[in-house]
Amino acid sequence: MRLYLGLSGAITLIEPVDFRRLDVLIDPQINGRLDPAIARIGHRDGDQHVWLCPQILRFLSGHAGEADWEAGFGGMLAYAAKAGWVNGEGMVRAHLTWVENREMVSHDDFKAAMRALPAGIAAITTLGGGEPAALIVSSLTSISADPPMVGFFINEKSPMAGHLLETQKFVANILGHEHARLVQTVLSQPQGNARFAGGSWAAGYGDIPVLQDAVASMECDIVHNWRLGTHRLFVGLIRHAASRTGANPLVNFGAEIRSLQAGDGA
Ligand SMILES: Cc1cc2nc3c(=O)[nH]c(=O)nc-3n(C[C@H](O)[C@H](O)[C@H](O)COP(=O)(O)O)c2cc1C
């Protein structure tokens, strides 16, 4: 099995049923993020090796509890112990393997490609330091129907990321063409009450502001978050949802905010 510490910040276990080898693959472009990534899975042993926590391998495998996999994994650990690769704390030693440098798209080409994707616009609301907080996103997406979950990505530099981690709840308010000015208010005002100056807001689940005339609103508990590159994914389990028909939603396309139906002047 091979643990992969990728440039994105994701840690994955590949080839989880291959018990004949154990190493840690490292993306060469990971730069300053290598030591924090290693700290999440164990600790360093010189330049060439790391000590890994077997429970983390079990968790990442997706096969823990399956009789065949447990037998193979137990056999691998027993073999490692005999060879002197298991320490007094039960940590197992593995080689660091640097994967080859692979090509990556330029920032400009990435942005140009994503500008071609029409995406709905939502105001994510939560609480921060006792005050309401809001952020405009185009990354809101459906994740699962059962249980019902949505998610979005927030730049780690935005204070909103800390507010969401603290409050563990949010409301996703999907916006229509009548909210074009509200979008400008949220984008231009400092975080806090000033971002709620436009629009008809009322306190909802956990006192978080809900936009009363939103195209749809979803009141959620955060059930998962994960840092990926510059952004953090937040996943919410939807507790309450409201929606209306006949709306003309706002859409982000070609680096412009437009309304979906032409001729509305949004
Ligand atoms: C159409 C549009 C979509 C956006 N989507 C996102 C997003 O998905 N995630 C994000 O972190 N920022 C997104 N932004 C940027 C934030 O809304 C913007 O950085 C924010 O206003 C900065 O506020 P802050 O100082 O509270 O971080 C988007 C901006 C616009 C105009």
Ligand as a Chemical Component Dictionary entry (heavy atoms), coordinates in Angstrom:
data_LIG
# 
_chem_comp.id                   LIG 
_chem_comp.type                 NON-POLYMER 
_chem_comp.pdbx_formal_charge   0 
_chem_comp.three_letter_code    LIG 
# 
loop_
_chem_comp_atom.comp_id 
_chem_comp_atom.atom_id 
_chem_comp_atom.alt_atom_id 
_chem_comp_atom.type_symbol 
_chem_comp_atom.charge 
_chem_comp_atom.model_Cartn_x 
_chem_comp_atom.model_Cartn_y 
_chem_comp_atom.model_Cartn_z 
_chem_comp_atom.pdbx_ordinal 
LIG C1  C1  C 0 -19.341 35.583 -8.582 1  
LIG C2  C2  C 0 -18.401 35.360 -7.429 2  
LIG C3  C3  C 0 -18.204 34.074 -6.962 3  
LIG C4  C4  C 0 -17.340 33.822 -5.877 4  
LIG N1  N1  N 0 -17.178 32.540 -5.394 5  
LIG C5  C5  C 0 -16.375 32.316 -4.335 6  
LIG C6  C6  C 0 -16.237 31.001 -3.774 7  
LIG O1  O1  O 0 -16.853 30.033 -4.236 8  
LIG N2  N2  N 0 -15.413 30.836 -2.717 9  
LIG C7  C7  C 0 -14.701 31.886 -2.170 10 
LIG O2  O2  O 0 -13.957 31.697 -1.214 11 
LIG N3  N3  N 0 -14.813 33.140 -2.672 12 
LIG C8  C8  C 0 -15.642 33.371 -3.722 13 
LIG N4  N4  N 0 -15.770 34.638 -4.227 14 
LIG C9  C9  C 0 -14.994 35.713 -3.628 15 
LIG C10 C10 C 0 -15.606 36.249 -2.357 16 
LIG O3  O3  O 0 -16.980 36.515 -2.480 17 
LIG C11 C11 C 0 -14.833 37.514 -1.993 18 
LIG O4  O4  O 0 -13.488 37.191 -1.930 19 
LIG C12 C12 C 0 -15.222 38.051 -0.682 20 
LIG O5  O5  O 0 -16.100 39.095 -0.896 21 
LIG C13 C13 C 0 -14.079 38.560 0.169  22 
LIG O6  O6  O 0 -14.610 38.768 1.425  23 
LIG P1  P1  P 0 -13.755 38.499 2.758  24 
LIG O7  O7  O 0 -12.866 39.674 2.887  25 
LIG O8  O8  O 0 -14.785 38.391 3.837  26 
LIG O9  O9  O 0 -13.009 37.228 2.569  27 
LIG C14 C14 C 0 -16.646 34.905 -5.293 28 
LIG C15 C15 C 0 -16.847 36.212 -5.779 29 
LIG C16 C16 C 0 -17.709 36.438 -6.828 30 
LIG C17 C17 C 0 -17.912 37.854 -7.334 31 
# 
loop_
_chem_comp_bond.comp_id 
_chem_comp_bond.atom_id_1 
_chem_comp_bond.atom_id_2 
_chem_comp_bond.value_order 
_chem_comp_bond.pdbx_ordinal 
LIG C1  C2  SING 1  
LIG C2  C3  SING 2  
LIG C2  C16 DOUB 3  
LIG C3  C4  DOUB 4  
LIG C4  N1  SING 5  
LIG C4  C14 SING 6  
LIG N1  C5  DOUB 7  
LIG C5  C6  SING 8  
LIG C5  C8  SING 9  
LIG C6  O1  DOUB 10 
LIG C6  N2  SING 11 
LIG N2  C7  SING 12 
LIG C7  O2  DOUB 13 
LIG C7  N3  SING 14 
LIG N3  C8  DOUB 15 
LIG C8  N4  SING 16 
LIG N4  C9  SING 17 
LIG N4  C14 SING 18 
LIG C9  C10 SING 19 
LIG C10 O3  SING 20 
LIG C10 C11 SING 21 
LIG C11 O4  SING 22 
LIG C11 C12 SING 23 
LIG C12 O5  SING 24 
LIG C12 C13 SING 25 
LIG C13 O6  SING 26 
LIG O6  P1  SING 27 
LIG P1  O7  DOUB 28 
LIG P1  O8  SING 29 
LIG P1  O9  SING 30 
LIG C14 C15 DOUB 31 
LIG C15 C16 SING 32 
LIG C16 C17 SING 33 
# 
